[in-house]
Amino acid sequence: MGQGNRFAWFPGCWVSNRMPYIEAADRRVLDAFGIELVEMKGAQCCPEPYAVLGLGREAWFGLAGRNLAIAEEMKHDILTPCPGCYNTLKTANMSIRNDSSQRRRVNDLLSKVGREFKGEIEVEHTATVLHNKIGLEKIAGAIERPLVGLRVATHYGCHLLRPSRVTGTEDPERPTFLDRLVEVTGAESVPYMRKTLCCGGPISSVDENASYAIAREKLLKVKQAGADCLAVACPACMIQYDTNQHSIEKTFSETYGVPVLYHTELMCLAMGVPVGQIGFPHQVKLDRVLDKLSISRA
Amino acid sequence: MGAIEKLRALTDDQNFRKKLSVCYQCGMCTGGCPVAHVRPDYNPRRMLETILLGRYDEVLASNLIWLCTSCHSCLERCPQRIELSELLVDLKNAAAESGSIPKMLLERAKRIAETGQSTPVSKASLVWREKLNLSPISPVNVEEIQTILQATKFPGWLERTRSNVNGTRE
């Protein structure tokens, strides 16, 4: 079991290398609530659940087991901003812990590198920690600039919700915890169709058109709902909806113009963190959001 | 063993078969599948039927098994609690063992085996991190990773397989 407010920080490859602004936003928010993040020295890719799991389940378990063992050595629960990492590490943690033959196989592998899986820690996501551990009441007390009037569509990311036997999500078809985290900022969470639809990102390297067509569906529904922005809890969904939005618009000769924020970025705005400190370097400009809230860009 | 033989061996396994044989073809999996909405040839219900009927060549046709986004909607919605998205991992593993892997996935797996990261650490990202007052990315112990991968025969696949499934990017 981990120690109180200290977590083994597992940003994941995408946040570390491609979207460090998400890490910056997470740190600002978590720090405000006394959460301490400890670096996981020597940790590797979670490993990601598409190529590595698809090519070899045992390799996937072995490498996930290694990351879990590193956190166990630190005696901290793992905290990650990425649902992909969250799902990989949580699934592996549960399976290795509960399935004695899987545990034996993983520990055979780990013994070759002088490590051992004991099953002593848990895995959390920034949204689950904010909602379940810190709590809405405490967060509400830290809001200095309520985002009143902002209409936000929320997008959880599949791997934060499903399989629910792994994530423990009460209602994976109609989840509410991210909506509550958005509403505590003073913004309005708007209802819209296909809310739990996948972003399509994982298959972009196998069939880009199909991947974009899936994302298009969501962007159209968000636009139709009249939302000012989309709030995501996943860096991979951020890439799909923000980084790829112009390509998707071009592919289908349509315009969406949906700004996308990571959920802690939205919270930073509400907590009064100056825009310049996070940078908000999105492909789809945030002008609509900042103008509506009369927030300066400095 | 070729991919078809691998799949036959897998689906002949009684435990595997037992999981599938309770399917009554209601189509909830396909109805909730994001890929099926945009690629009508990708049909999870039909894929399961095809597996049960032993028509493995159809299962392996095109790159269909690799189109699952692993969103797990089918798993969550199946009234018979068949975990189709998980069973697809077994099918992918069997295909991969016989060398049938989309090129981009093979490249990503190689990158992880060689660097421990799925996306490369660039100079730009290090500068960006510094600007945001974030600590530099600490080095990954690649030797440990490769020891684990080697023991599972993972790099063997990486070395001897060449993609024979068409990727959309070269």
Interface residues (C-beta under 8 A of the other chain):
Chain A: C13 W14 S16 N17 R18 P20 Y21 E23 A24 R27 E39 K41 G42 A43 Q44 C45 P47 E48 P49 Y50 A51 V52 L53 G54 L55 G56 R57 E58 A59 G62 L63 R66 D108 L109 L110 K112 V113 R115 C158 H159 R162 P163 S164 P172 E173 T196 L197 C198 G200 G201 P202 I203 S205 V206 D207 E208 N209 A210 A213 I214 E217 I278 G279
Chain B: P34 V35 H37 V38 R39 Y42 N63 W66 L67 C68 T69 S70 C71 H72 S73 L75 E76 R77 E83 V89 D90 K92 N93 A96 I101 P102 M104 L105 L106 R108 A109 I112 G116 Q117 S118 T119 P120 V121 S122 S125 W128 R129 K131 L132 N133 L134 S135 I137 S138 P139 V140 N141 V142 E144 I145 T147 I148 L149 A151 T152 K153 F154 W157 G167 T168 R169
